[in-house]
Amino acid sequence: MFTSFDTIIDTVQGAQTKFVETYVTDKKIQAELVKLTEAQAKFAKGSYQTTLSIAEAVFKTTNEAVQNQVKKATAKKETV
């Protein structure tokens, strides 16, 4: 079963935040670590979305190129 990477990122962020809230007693440090965790999650999601967009574009372009080559090959067979 496929799980969204966003879900995985959110799960890890939640675990990190819970860890900080549980074991870091200084509220100022705790707040800064939570901000860091949120920034890491935002970066990870952005990186994932960028990678996904690139992969989709490569797939689409490759698929179109293959279809065009198949059409050309089919057209050549029909004329011969």
N, CA and C of each residue as an Amber inpcrd file, in Angstrom:
protein
   240
   0.8310000  -1.1730000   0.0000000   0.0000000   0.0000000   0.0000000
   0.8830000   1.2450000   0.0000000   0.5390000   2.2120000  -0.8320000
   1.3210000   3.4370000  -0.9540000   0.9350000   4.4260000   0.1330000
   1.9270000   4.9750000   0.7830000   1.7170000   6.0130000   1.7850000
   2.3380000   7.2970000   1.2740000   1.6160000   8.3850000   1.3830000
   2.1170000   9.6780000   0.9320000   3.3500000  10.0840000   1.7390000
   4.3230000  10.6430000   1.0330000   5.5120000  11.1190000   1.7390000
   5.1610000  12.2760000   2.6710000   4.1170000  13.0420000   2.3210000
   3.6740000  14.1070000   3.2240000   3.2500000  13.5160000   4.5640000
   2.5940000  12.3830000   4.5360000   2.1680000  11.7170000   5.7640000
   3.3800000  11.2650000   6.5760000   4.3700000  10.7350000   5.8920000
   5.5920000  10.2930000   6.5810000   6.2940000  11.4900000   7.2090000
   6.4040000  12.5790000   6.4570000   7.0450000  13.7860000   6.9800000
   6.2880000  14.3020000   8.2000000   4.9580000  14.3400000   8.1170000
   4.1500000  14.8000000   9.2520000   4.3330000  13.8930000  10.4700000
   4.4420000  12.6040000  10.2430000   4.6310000  11.6570000  11.3390000
   5.9660000  11.8800000  12.0330000   7.0100000  12.0640000  11.2370000
   8.3390000  12.3080000  11.8120000   8.3480000  13.6370000  12.5570000
   7.7390000  14.6560000  11.9590000   7.6790000  15.9550000  12.6210000
   6.9320000  15.8460000  13.9480000   5.8330000  15.1210000  13.9440000
   5.0710000  14.9380000  15.1780000   5.8860000  14.2400000  16.2540000
   6.6480000  13.2310000  15.8550000   7.4890000  12.5110000  16.8190000
   8.5890000  13.4190000  17.3670000   9.1880000  14.2080000  16.4830000
  10.2300000  15.1330000  16.9430000   9.6590000  16.1680000  17.9090000
   8.5210000  16.7220000  17.5540000   7.8880000  17.7280000  18.4010000
   7.5220000  17.1340000  19.7570000   6.9560000  15.9390000  19.7540000
   6.5880000  15.2780000  21.0130000   7.8250000  15.0200000  21.8730000
   8.9150000  14.5970000  21.2300000  10.1670000  14.3580000  21.9520000
  10.6430000  15.6440000  22.6270000  10.6400000  16.7360000  21.8540000
  11.0890000  18.0240000  22.3950000  10.1910000  18.4620000  23.5480000
   8.8910000  18.3470000  23.3600000   7.9600000  18.7660000  24.4090000
   8.1000000  17.9150000  25.6740000   8.4900000  16.6610000  25.4960000
   8.6160000  15.7540000  26.6370000   9.9330000  15.9330000  27.3860000
  11.0410000  16.0720000  26.6510000  12.3520000  16.0200000  27.2930000
  13.0620000  17.3620000  27.4300000  12.6350000  18.3870000  26.7340000
  13.2590000  19.7010000  26.8760000  12.3680000  20.5310000  27.7950000
  12.9100000  20.8910000  28.9440000  12.0920000  21.5780000  29.9460000
  12.1440000  23.0970000  29.8160000  13.1990000  23.6380000  29.2640000
  13.3030000  25.0890000  29.0850000  12.3750000  25.5210000  27.9470000
  11.3910000  26.3580000  28.2720000  10.3510000  26.7420000  27.3030000
  10.9240000  27.5160000  26.1140000  11.9540000  28.3290000  26.3510000
  12.5480000  29.1140000  25.2670000  13.2570000  28.1850000  24.2700000
  14.0370000  27.2700000  24.7830000  14.7360000  26.3020000  23.9350000
  13.7180000  25.3930000  23.2420000  12.7190000  25.0000000  23.9900000
  11.6660000  24.1440000  23.4310000  10.9900000  24.8190000  22.2370000
  10.6630000  26.1040000  22.3770000  10.0050000  26.8450000  21.3000000
  10.9060000  26.9180000  20.0670000  12.1890000  27.1360000  20.2670000
  13.1260000  27.2290000  19.1480000  13.2860000  25.8740000  18.4490000
  13.3180000  24.8070000  19.2180000  13.4380000  23.4720000  18.6230000
  12.1820000  23.0940000  17.8400000  11.0270000  23.5050000  18.3390000
   9.7740000  23.2490000  17.6110000   9.7850000  24.0300000  16.2940000
  10.2600000  25.2800000  16.3180000  10.3750000  26.0740000  15.0870000
  11.3070000  25.3800000  14.0860000  12.4210000  24.8590000  14.6100000
  13.3730000  24.1500000  13.7540000  12.7250000  22.9280000  13.1250000
  11.9870000  22.1850000  13.9130000  11.2980000  20.9990000  13.4210000
  10.2890000  21.3620000  12.3370000   9.5540000  22.4500000  12.5430000
   8.5860000  22.9070000  11.5460000   9.2850000  23.3360000  10.2570000
  10.4220000  24.0140000  10.3970000  11.1920000  24.4350000   9.2120000
  11.7230000  23.2230000   8.4510000  12.1900000  22.2230000   9.1810000
  12.6720000  21.0010000   8.5380000  11.5520000  20.3170000   7.7690000
  10.3800000  20.2460000   8.3530000   9.2430000  19.6060000   7.6890000
   8.8390000  20.3860000   6.4440000   8.8150000  21.7130000   6.5590000
   8.4670000  22.5500000   5.4000000   9.4690000  22.3350000   4.2700000
  10.7610000  22.3090000   4.6040000  11.7940000  22.0800000   3.6040000
  11.6440000  20.6970000   2.9710000  11.4280000  19.6930000   3.7950000
  11.3040000  18.3190000   3.2840000  10.1080000  18.1970000   2.3390000
   8.9930000  18.8110000   2.6970000   7.8090000  18.7620000   1.8300000
   8.0590000  19.5030000   0.5200000   8.7300000  20.6360000   0.5930000
   9.0600000  21.3900000  -0.6140000   9.9920000  20.6100000  -1.5220000
  10.9760000  19.9880000  -0.9210000  11.9280000  19.1740000  -1.6830000
  11.2270000  17.9950000  -2.3420000  10.3310000  17.3620000  -1.6010000
   9.5670000  16.2390000  -2.1410000   8.7050000  16.6920000  -3.3150000
   8.0160000  17.8260000  -3.1640000   7.1470000  18.3140000  -4.2290000
   7.9550000  18.6740000  -5.4740000   9.1230000  19.2770000  -5.2850000
   9.9810000  19.6190000  -6.4170000  10.4400000  18.3640000  -7.1400000
  10.8810000  17.3800000  -6.3860000  11.3310000  16.1190000  -6.9790000
  10.1950000  15.4260000  -7.7070000   9.0230000  15.4390000  -7.1180000
   7.8570000  14.8270000  -7.7500000   7.5040000  15.5450000  -9.0540000
   7.5500000  16.8670000  -9.0550000   7.2560000  17.6360000 -10.2640000
   8.2550000  17.3320000 -11.3760000   9.5260000  17.2450000 -11.0200000
  10.5510000  16.9190000 -12.0120000  10.3140000  15.5190000 -12.5770000
  10.0390000  14.5650000 -11.7070000   9.8020000  13.1970000 -12.1520000
   8.5850000  13.1150000 -13.0690000   7.5260000  13.8360000 -12.7240000
   6.3190000  13.8360000 -13.5680000   6.6080000  14.4580000 -14.9300000
   7.3920000  15.5310000 -14.9540000   7.7300000  16.1800000 -16.2270000
   8.5830000  15.2630000 -17.0970000   9.5490000  14.5860000 -16.4850000
  10.3990000  13.6530000 -17.2380000   9.5520000  12.5030000 -17.7880000
   8.6620000  11.9740000 -16.9650000   7.8030000  10.8780000 -17.4110000
   6.9280000  11.3150000 -18.5750000   6.3250000  12.4960000 -18.4510000
   5.4320000  12.9960000 -19.5010000   6.1980000  13.2020000 -20.8030000
   7.3640000  13.8250000 -20.7300000   8.1610000  14.0830000 -21.9190000
   8.6370000  12.7850000 -22.5630000   9.0800000  11.8540000 -21.7510000
   9.5440000  10.5680000 -22.2700000   8.3970000   9.8030000 -22.9070000
   7.2630000   9.7940000 -22.2650000   6.0880000   9.1050000 -22.7830000
   5.6810000   9.6880000 -24.1380000   5.6580000  11.0130000 -24.2420000
   5.3080000  11.6580000 -25.5040000   6.3140000  11.3190000 -26.6010000
   7.6030000  11.3150000 -26.2600000   8.6420000  10.9990000 -27.2400000
   8.4970000   9.5660000 -27.7420000   8.2300000   8.6410000 -26.8390000
   8.0540000   7.2370000 -27.2370000   6.8200000   7.0870000 -28.1200000
   5.7410000   7.7350000 -27.7520000   4.5200000   7.6540000 -28.5660000
   4.7540000   8.2200000 -29.9610000   5.4900000   9.3190000 -30.0500000
   5.7990000   9.8890000 -31.3590000   6.6460000   8.9380000 -32.2010000
   7.6070000   8.2770000 -31.5840000   8.4480000   7.3320000 -32.3130000
   7.6370000   6.1280000 -32.7840000   6.7090000   5.6780000 -31.9520000
   5.8510000   4.5590000 -32.3400000   4.9740000   4.9580000 -33.5230000
   4.4340000   6.1600000 -33.4940000   3.6110000   6.6510000 -34.6080000
   4.4200000   6.7180000 -35.8970000   5.6630000   7.2200000 -35.7980000
   6.5160000   7.3040000 -36.9900000   6.8490000   5.9150000 -37.5320000
   7.1480000   4.9900000 -36.6280000   7.4820000   3.6320000 -37.0420000
   6.2660000   2.9590000 -37.6850000   5.1030000   3.1920000 -37.1060000
   3.8690000   2.6160000 -37.6580000   3.5690000   3.2050000 -39.0240000
   3.7580000   4.5000000 -39.1780000   3.5020000   5.1680000 -40.4710000
   4.4520000   4.6550000 -41.5410000   5.6980000   4.4080000 -41.1880000
   6.6810000   3.8750000 -42.1490000   6.2970000   2.4640000 -42.5900000
   5.8140000   1.6450000 -41.6560000   5.4210000   0.2730000 -41.9940000
   4.2530000   0.2820000 -42.9780000   3.3270000   1.1960000 -42.7650000
   2.1260000   1.2600000 -43.6100000   2.4560000   1.7230000 -45.0250000
   3.4770000   2.5520000 -45.1760000   3.8300000   3.0510000 -46.5030000
   4.7100000   2.0850000 -47.2620000   5.3200000   1.1550000 -46.5870000
   6.2110000   0.1910000 -47.2550000   5.4540000  -0.9440000 -47.8520000
